[in-house]
Every structure is written in C-alpha cells, then in structure tokens.
Amino acid sequence: MSDRTADLRSERRYFTLSAILVAALAVGGFTPHYLAPDAFPGMFAPLTPLLLVHALLMAGWMILYLIQSALISAGRVAWHRGLGLAGAALAILIVPVGCMSTLAPAARAAVSHAPDMLQRLNVLGLEMVQMLLFGGFVATAVMLRTRTAFHKRLMLLATLCILPNAIVRLSFVGVLPLTTNIEFLGVWALVVLSFVAIDGLRIGRLHPAFLRATPIAIGALILAQIVSTSAAWIDFWTSSLR
C-alpha cells in the first residue's frame, strides 16, 4: 500500500468517525427535549412550532452531514457534490430560523420581565454567534470546495459550532455535572480541541484550516459570553424588545 493510499484511508476514517461522533452528541443532547419532553417536566422550553421547524432543520443537517461523510468514504464524489447543493440550501435556512428561535423566547422574557430574562438574553447572544459562526464556516467551506482538505475541516468545525446546546442539555438530564455557561463553553471548547488535536496527530501538524478557524470559533463564543452578560447588552435588548 502506498503512503498516499494510507493517508487517504486515514483521512476518510477520521472524517467518517468525526461525523458519527458529532451526530451521536447531537442525538444524546437533543433527544430528551424533542422526543421525550414529558420525562423531564419543567426542564426544557415548550416545543413551539418555530422550535420544531428549527429541530427538523438541524436534524436534517446532521443526517446530511453523515451521508456526505459516508459518500466521501465510499468514494462517491459526484454524489457528494450533487448533495452539496442541498446542504448549502439547508444552511441558508438554518441561520435565520436559528436566530428567530432564540430571539422569540428572549423577547417574551423581556416583555414580561420574567425571572429568567437575564439568562434568556445571555443565551440570545451565545446562540446568535453560534449561528453566525455556522453560516460563516459553511459559506467559506463552499467557496473552498475545490480545496478538499480545507472544505472538510471547515464543515466539521461549522457543525461543531451548533452543538454547545447539546452539552447544555446533557447537563440538564444529569449526564454532565455542569451548571454555568462558562462550564458549558469550556467543555465544548475541549471537544473542539480534541477533534483538532487528533487531526494534528494524524497528519503530523495542525492543518491551516483548523489553525485559523478554531481560535475564531472559540474566541467568538467567549467574547459573546462576556458581551451578553454586560449591562450595555441587557439595556439594549430590554429597551429594543419591549
């Protein structure tokens, strides 16, 4: 077996296993909320039509991401490219629907001055940045689709950027002993860095796609946490949403 063939097999295994692990994290985190909400009374937000649409779009993305990874692993490049159009269209829908899904409960909390208003406004900042990161990385990956090494890593990172909430929900149901957004972000950052580190060990260096994009993803969410708990952020949204 040539070195090139061995490298190709290693890369295909890495991205296939990455897709499976990411999908497993999403299923583990979101299944209790969307498929068994009655088992955890009062723990999750009510399932509004908007949230259900959001859930369907996100589930569609995870399924498509798995399929796309499997197609590349099987060498079905033409099929992968054909489905890429569906992926781009799905991403275009996910970003605005995701933003509306987090804006709606924040607006209700601000209007009623609910006890969880500050928490909702904090989540608003974090989830809007997640959507922007997801959309930005997907758009960049699409533009770099002919540079497959960049494309694959940016798509993986984009998908990881929509999964902090899976970690939050795992803590809600007692799987993870976490209570604050700083802790949630810390665990999520460790998950992201684990994918980056494994890839780096596999190829003997940090790939430029991860080297440039990972600090942006982690740094943006840390900054979002700081800004979305500031007095200026709270004052802006409480006056704007009422």
C-alpha positions as YAML, in Angstrom:
chain: A
units: angstrom
residues:
- id: 1
  name: MET
  ca: [0.00, 0.00, 0.00]
- id: 2
  name: SER
  ca: [1.43, 3.39, -0.96]
- id: 3
  name: ASP
  ca: [1.81, 6.24, 1.53]
- id: 4
  name: ARG
  ca: [-0.76, 8.23, -0.45]
- id: 5
  name: THR
  ca: [-3.33, 5.43, -0.21]
- id: 6
  name: ALA
  ca: [-2.69, 5.01, 3.52]
- id: 7
  name: ASP
  ca: [-3.08, 8.76, 4.08]
- id: 8
  name: LEU
  ca: [-6.34, 8.80, 2.13]
- id: 9
  name: ARG
  ca: [-7.75, 5.93, 4.17]
- id: 10
  name: SER
  ca: [-6.69, 7.59, 7.41]
- id: 11
  name: GLU
  ca: [-8.36, 10.84, 6.36]
- id: 12
  name: ARG
  ca: [-11.57, 9.09, 5.36]
- id: 13
  name: ARG
  ca: [-11.68, 7.20, 8.67]
- id: 14
  name: TYR
  ca: [-11.08, 10.39, 10.63]
- id: 15
  name: PHE
  ca: [-13.87, 12.37, 8.98]
- id: 16
  name: THR
  ca: [-16.32, 9.46, 8.99]
- id: 17
  name: LEU
  ca: [-15.75, 8.81, 12.70]
- id: 18
  name: SER
  ca: [-15.91, 12.56, 13.38]
- id: 19
  name: ALA
  ca: [-19.32, 12.75, 11.69]
- id: 20
  name: ILE
  ca: [-20.57, 9.78, 13.72]
- id: 21
  name: LEU
  ca: [-19.33, 11.27, 17.00]
- id: 22
  name: VAL
  ca: [-20.82, 14.69, 16.23]
- id: 23
  name: ALA
  ca: [-24.17, 13.11, 15.33]
- id: 24
  name: ALA
  ca: [-24.09, 11.00, 18.50]
- id: 25
  name: LEU
  ca: [-23.51, 14.12, 20.59]
- id: 26
  name: ALA
  ca: [-26.45, 15.84, 18.89]
- id: 27
  name: VAL
  ca: [-28.75, 12.84, 19.37]
- id: 28
  name: GLY
  ca: [-27.72, 12.42, 23.01]
- id: 29
  name: GLY
  ca: [-28.20, 16.11, 23.76]
- id: 30
  name: PHE
  ca: [-31.42, 16.87, 21.91]
- id: 31
  name: THR
  ca: [-33.41, 13.63, 22.07]
- id: 32
  name: PRO
  ca: [-34.69, 14.21, 25.64]
- id: 33
  name: HIS
  ca: [-36.06, 17.64, 24.68]
- id: 34
  name: TYR
  ca: [-37.69, 16.81, 21.37]
- id: 35
  name: LEU
  ca: [-38.66, 13.15, 21.74]
- id: 36
  name: ALA
  ca: [-39.23, 12.72, 25.47]
- id: 37
  name: PRO
  ca: [-40.01, 16.17, 26.98]
- id: 38
  name: ASP
  ca: [-42.54, 14.70, 29.44]
- id: 39
  name: ALA
  ca: [-39.78, 12.68, 31.08]
- id: 40
  name: PHE
  ca: [-38.17, 15.92, 32.27]
- id: 41
  name: PRO
  ca: [-41.01, 18.21, 33.41]
- id: 42
  name: GLY
  ca: [-40.18, 21.89, 33.61]
- id: 43
  name: MET
  ca: [-36.63, 21.33, 32.37]
- id: 44
  name: PHE
  ca: [-36.98, 22.34, 28.72]
- id: 45
  name: ALA
  ca: [-38.72, 25.17, 26.89]
- id: 46
  name: PRO
  ca: [-42.15, 24.36, 25.41]
- id: 47
  name: LEU
  ca: [-41.99, 22.95, 21.89]
- id: 48
  name: THR
  ca: [-43.41, 25.77, 19.78]
- id: 49
  name: PRO
  ca: [-43.92, 25.37, 16.00]
- id: 50
  name: LEU
  ca: [-40.82, 27.52, 15.43]
- id: 51
  name: LEU
  ca: [-38.71, 25.27, 17.65]
- id: 52
  name: LEU
  ca: [-39.98, 22.19, 15.86]
- id: 53
  name: VAL
  ca: [-39.03, 23.68, 12.48]
- id: 54
  name: HIS
  ca: [-35.63, 24.56, 13.93]
- id: 55
  name: ALA
  ca: [-35.24, 20.98, 15.21]
- id: 56
  name: LEU
  ca: [-36.18, 19.49, 11.84]
- id: 57
  name: LEU
  ca: [-33.67, 21.67, 10.02]
- id: 58
  name: MET
  ca: [-30.90, 20.81, 12.46]
- id: 59
  name: ALA
  ca: [-31.74, 17.11, 12.29]
- id: 60
  name: GLY
  ca: [-31.70, 17.37, 8.50]
- id: 61
  name: TRP
  ca: [-28.25, 18.92, 8.64]
- id: 62
  name: MET
  ca: [-26.90, 16.15, 10.89]
- id: 63
  name: ILE
  ca: [-28.34, 13.44, 8.65]
- id: 64
  name: LEU
  ca: [-26.97, 15.13, 5.54]
- id: 65
  name: TYR
  ca: [-23.56, 15.60, 7.18]
- id: 66
  name: LEU
  ca: [-23.44, 11.88, 7.97]
- id: 67
  name: ILE
  ca: [-24.48, 10.96, 4.43]
- id: 68
  name: GLN
  ca: [-21.93, 13.31, 2.89]
- id: 69
  name: SER
  ca: [-19.15, 11.86, 5.03]
- id: 70
  name: ALA
  ca: [-20.22, 8.32, 4.10]
- id: 71
  name: LEU
  ca: [-20.26, 9.21, 0.39]
- id: 72
  name: ILE
  ca: [-16.71, 10.53, 0.53]
- id: 73
  name: SER
  ca: [-15.61, 7.48, 2.48]
- id: 74
  name: ALA
  ca: [-17.14, 5.28, -0.22]
- id: 75
  name: GLY
  ca: [-15.52, 7.32, -2.99]
- id: 76
  name: ARG
  ca: [-18.84, 8.64, -4.32]
- id: 77
  name: VAL
  ca: [-17.51, 12.14, -5.00]
- id: 78
  name: ALA
  ca: [-20.06, 13.01, -7.72]
- id: 79
  name: TRP
  ca: [-22.97, 12.15, -5.43]
- id: 80
  name: HIS
  ca: [-21.35, 14.15, -2.63]
- id: 81
  name: ARG
  ca: [-21.10, 17.21, -4.86]
- id: 82
  name: GLY
  ca: [-24.69, 16.84, -6.00]
- id: 83
  name: LEU
  ca: [-25.97, 16.74, -2.42]
- id: 84
  name: GLY
  ca: [-23.78, 19.72, -1.61]
- id: 85
  name: LEU
  ca: [-26.40, 22.00, -3.16]
- id: 86
  name: ALA
  ca: [-28.97, 20.66, -0.69]
- id: 87
  name: GLY
  ca: [-26.53, 21.25, 2.14]
- id: 88
  name: ALA
  ca: [-25.98, 24.86, 1.12]
- id: 89
  name: ALA
  ca: [-29.73, 25.47, 0.88]
- id: 90
  name: LEU
  ca: [-30.28, 23.86, 4.28]
- id: 91
  name: ALA
  ca: [-27.59, 26.04, 5.87]
- id: 92
  name: ILE
  ca: [-29.22, 29.16, 4.42]
- id: 93
  name: LEU
  ca: [-32.46, 28.18, 6.20]
- id: 94
  name: ILE
  ca: [-30.82, 27.13, 9.46]
- id: 95
  name: VAL
  ca: [-29.21, 30.50, 10.21]
- id: 96
  name: PRO
  ca: [-32.33, 32.76, 10.19]
- id: 97
  name: VAL
  ca: [-34.57, 30.11, 11.76]
- id: 98
  name: GLY
  ca: [-31.99, 29.50, 14.48]
- id: 99
  name: CYS
  ca: [-31.75, 33.23, 15.21]
- id: 100
  name: MET
  ca: [-35.55, 33.56, 15.38]
- id: 101
  name: SER
  ca: [-35.77, 30.52, 17.66]
- id: 102
  name: THR
  ca: [-33.55, 32.16, 20.25]
- id: 103
  name: LEU
  ca: [-34.88, 35.69, 19.75]
- id: 104
  name: ALA
  ca: [-38.52, 34.70, 20.37]
- id: 105
  name: PRO
  ca: [-38.11, 33.43, 23.97]
- id: 106
  name: ALA
  ca: [-35.76, 36.32, 24.78]
- id: 107
  name: ALA
  ca: [-38.39, 38.79, 23.56]
- id: 108
  name: ARG
  ca: [-41.11, 37.11, 25.65]
- id: 109
  name: ALA
  ca: [-38.90, 37.21, 28.71]
- id: 110
  name: ALA
  ca: [-38.02, 40.87, 28.19]
- id: 111
  name: VAL
  ca: [-41.64, 41.92, 27.64]
- id: 112
  name: SER
  ca: [-42.87, 40.14, 30.76]
- id: 113
  name: HIS
  ca: [-39.71, 40.88, 32.75]
- id: 114
  name: ALA
  ca: [-39.60, 37.16, 33.55]
- id: 115
  name: PRO
  ca: [-37.30, 35.81, 36.27]
- id: 116
  name: ASP
  ca: [-35.13, 34.14, 33.61]
- id: 117
  name: MET
  ca: [-34.81, 37.30, 31.48]
- id: 118
  name: LEU
  ca: [-31.06, 37.73, 32.07]
- id: 119
  name: GLN
  ca: [-30.45, 34.09, 31.26]
- id: 120
  name: ARG
  ca: [-32.50, 34.37, 28.06]
- id: 121
  name: LEU
  ca: [-30.57, 37.43, 26.94]
- id: 122
  name: ASN
  ca: [-27.30, 35.64, 27.70]
- id: 123
  name: VAL
  ca: [-28.43, 32.67, 25.61]
- id: 124
  name: LEU
  ca: [-29.56, 35.05, 22.85]
- id: 125
  name: GLY
  ca: [-26.03, 36.41, 22.46]
- id: 126
  name: LEU
  ca: [-24.41, 32.98, 22.51]
- id: 127
  name: GLU
  ca: [-26.81, 31.33, 20.08]
- id: 128
  name: MET
  ca: [-26.77, 34.18, 17.59]
- id: 129
  name: VAL
  ca: [-22.98, 33.97, 17.48]
- id: 130
  name: GLN
  ca: [-23.25, 30.19, 17.02]
- id: 131
  name: MET
  ca: [-25.48, 30.75, 14.01]
- id: 132
  name: LEU
  ca: [-23.10, 33.35, 12.56]
- id: 133
  name: LEU
  ca: [-20.13, 31.02, 13.02]
- id: 134
  name: PHE
  ca: [-22.02, 28.13, 11.45]
- id: 135
  name: GLY
  ca: [-23.11, 30.21, 8.47]
- id: 136
  name: GLY
  ca: [-19.69, 31.77, 8.02]
- id: 137
  name: PHE
  ca: [-17.80, 28.50, 8.14]
- id: 138
  name: VAL
  ca: [-20.24, 26.76, 5.80]
- id: 139
  name: ALA
  ca: [-20.05, 29.64, 3.32]
- id: 140
  name: THR
  ca: [-16.24, 29.57, 3.45]
- id: 141
  name: ALA
  ca: [-16.22, 25.78, 3.05]
- id: 142
  name: VAL
  ca: [-18.45, 26.06, -0.02]
- id: 143
  name: MET
  ca: [-16.14, 28.67, -1.55]
- id: 144
  name: LEU
  ca: [-13.17, 26.37, -0.88]
- id: 145
  name: ARG
  ca: [-14.90, 23.20, -2.07]
- id: 146
  name: THR
  ca: [-12.15, 22.51, -4.59]
- id: 147
  name: ARG
  ca: [-9.59, 22.58, -1.76]
- id: 148
  name: THR
  ca: [-10.93, 19.47, -0.13]
- id: 149
  name: ALA
  ca: [-8.66, 19.48, 2.95]
- id: 150
  name: PHE
  ca: [-9.93, 22.95, 3.91]
- id: 151
  name: HIS
  ca: [-13.51, 22.15, 2.90]
- id: 152
  name: LYS
  ca: [-13.77, 19.06, 5.12]
- id: 153
  name: ARG
  ca: [-12.33, 20.71, 8.20]
- id: 154
  name: LEU
  ca: [-14.44, 23.85, 7.89]
- id: 155
  name: MET
  ca: [-17.60, 21.76, 7.52]
- id: 156
  name: LEU
  ca: [-16.67, 19.79, 10.64]
- id: 157
  name: LEU
  ca: [-15.99, 22.96, 12.59]
- id: 158
  name: ALA
  ca: [-19.24, 24.55, 11.35]
- id: 159
  name: THR
  ca: [-21.18, 21.55, 12.60]
- id: 160
  name: LEU
  ca: [-19.39, 21.63, 15.96]
- id: 161
  name: CYS
  ca: [-20.37, 25.31, 16.32]
- id: 162
  name: ILE
  ca: [-24.05, 24.40, 16.56]
- id: 163
  name: LEU
  ca: [-23.53, 21.82, 19.31]
- id: 164
  name: PRO
  ca: [-22.89, 23.76, 22.55]
- id: 165
  name: ASN
  ca: [-26.62, 23.38, 23.30]
- id: 166
  name: ALA
  ca: [-26.26, 19.60, 23.16]
- id: 167
  name: ILE
  ca: [-23.77, 19.86, 26.02]
- id: 168
  name: VAL
  ca: [-26.17, 22.12, 27.93]
- id: 169
  name: ARG
  ca: [-28.96, 19.57, 27.57]
- id: 170
  name: LEU
  ca: [-26.73, 16.70, 28.65]
- id: 171
  name: SER
  ca: [-26.12, 18.62, 31.86]
- id: 172
  name: PHE
  ca: [-29.87, 19.21, 32.29]
- id: 173
  name: VAL
  ca: [-30.54, 15.47, 32.32]
- id: 174
  name: GLY
  ca: [-27.66, 14.73, 34.67]
- id: 175
  name: VAL
  ca: [-25.13, 13.28, 32.23]
- id: 176
  name: LEU
  ca: [-22.64, 16.11, 32.77]
- id: 177
  name: PRO
  ca: [-22.15, 17.88, 36.15]
- id: 178
  name: LEU
  ca: [-22.20, 21.40, 34.70]
- id: 179
  name: THR
  ca: [-24.24, 24.42, 35.77]
- id: 180
  name: THR
  ca: [-22.92, 27.63, 34.18]
- id: 181
  name: ASN
  ca: [-22.42, 28.83, 30.63]
- id: 182
  name: ILE
  ca: [-18.69, 29.18, 31.27]
- id: 183
  name: GLU
  ca: [-18.56, 25.49, 32.14]
- id: 184
  name: PHE
  ca: [-20.64, 24.56, 29.09]
- id: 185
  name: LEU
  ca: [-18.35, 26.56, 26.81]
- id: 186
  name: GLY
  ca: [-15.28, 25.08, 28.46]
- id: 187
  name: VAL
  ca: [-16.42, 21.51, 27.78]
- id: 188
  name: TRP
  ca: [-17.45, 22.42, 24.23]
- id: 189
  name: ALA
  ca: [-14.04, 24.01, 23.61]
- id: 190
  name: LEU
  ca: [-12.35, 20.83, 24.88]
- id: 191
  name: VAL
  ca: [-14.47, 18.78, 22.46]
- id: 192
  name: VAL
  ca: [-13.47, 21.03, 19.54]
- id: 193
  name: LEU
  ca: [-9.80, 20.98, 20.53]
- id: 194
  name: SER
  ca: [-9.93, 17.19, 20.80]
- id: 195
  name: PHE
  ca: [-11.00, 16.92, 17.15]
- id: 196
  name: VAL
  ca: [-8.27, 19.38, 16.17]
- id: 197
  name: ALA
  ca: [-5.60, 17.59, 18.20]
- id: 198
  name: ILE
  ca: [-6.47, 14.15, 16.83]
- id: 199
  name: ASP
  ca: [-6.30, 15.50, 13.29]
- id: 200
  name: GLY
  ca: [-2.96, 17.15, 14.08]
- id: 201
  name: LEU
  ca: [-1.51, 13.93, 15.47]
- id: 202
  name: ARG
  ca: [-2.81, 12.03, 12.46]
- id: 203
  name: ILE
  ca: [-1.15, 14.27, 9.86]
- id: 204
  name: GLY
  ca: [1.81, 15.39, 11.98]
- id: 205
  name: ARG
  ca: [0.87, 19.08, 12.09]
- id: 206
  name: LEU
  ca: [-2.02, 21.44, 12.68]
- id: 207
  name: HIS
  ca: [-3.85, 21.94, 9.42]
- id: 208
  name: PRO
  ca: [-4.11, 25.64, 8.44]
- id: 209
  name: ALA
  ca: [-7.92, 25.42, 8.31]
- id: 210
  name: PHE
  ca: [-8.10, 24.42, 11.96]
- id: 211
  name: LEU
  ca: [-5.18, 26.67, 12.91]
- id: 212
  name: ARG
  ca: [-7.02, 29.75, 11.60]
- id: 213
  name: ALA
  ca: [-10.66, 28.92, 12.23]
- id: 214
  name: THR
  ca: [-10.60, 27.24, 15.64]
- id: 215
  name: PRO
  ca: [-9.41, 30.36, 17.55]
- id: 216
  name: ILE
  ca: [-12.13, 32.35, 15.78]
- id: 217
  name: ALA
  ca: [-14.83, 29.89, 16.87]
- id: 218
  name: ILE
  ca: [-13.72, 29.59, 20.49]
- id: 219
  name: GLY
  ca: [-12.79, 33.25, 20.83]
- id: 220
  name: ALA
  ca: [-16.08, 34.44, 19.36]
- id: 221
  name: LEU
  ca: [-18.15, 32.41, 21.83]
- id: 222
  name: ILE
  ca: [-16.04, 33.53, 24.80]
- id: 223
  name: LEU
  ca: [-16.50, 37.13, 23.68]
- id: 224
  name: ALA
  ca: [-20.23, 36.51, 23.21]
- id: 225
  name: GLN
  ca: [-20.47, 35.24, 26.78]
- id: 226
  name: ILE
  ca: [-18.76, 38.37, 28.09]
- id: 227
  name: VAL
  ca: [-20.80, 40.78, 25.99]
- id: 228
  name: SER
  ca: [-24.17, 39.06, 26.52]
- id: 229
  name: THR
  ca: [-23.87, 39.39, 30.31]
- id: 230
  name: SER
  ca: [-22.87, 43.06, 30.22]
- id: 231
  name: ALA
  ca: [-25.12, 45.89, 31.35]
- id: 232
  name: ALA
  ca: [-24.97, 47.51, 27.90]
- id: 233
  name: TRP
  ca: [-26.24, 44.31, 26.22]
- id: 234
  name: ILE
  ca: [-29.07, 43.91, 28.71]
- id: 235
  name: ASP
  ca: [-30.11, 47.56, 28.43]
- id: 236
  name: PHE
  ca: [-30.07, 47.43, 24.62]
- id: 237
  name: TRP
  ca: [-32.25, 44.34, 24.33]
- id: 238
  name: THR
  ca: [-34.67, 45.17, 27.14]
- id: 239
  name: SER
  ca: [-35.37, 48.53, 25.52]
- id: 240
  name: SER
  ca: [-35.48, 47.08, 21.98]
- id: 241
  name: LEU
  ca: [-37.67, 44.03, 22.68]
- id: 242
  name: ARG
  ca: [-40.33, 45.75, 24.78]
...
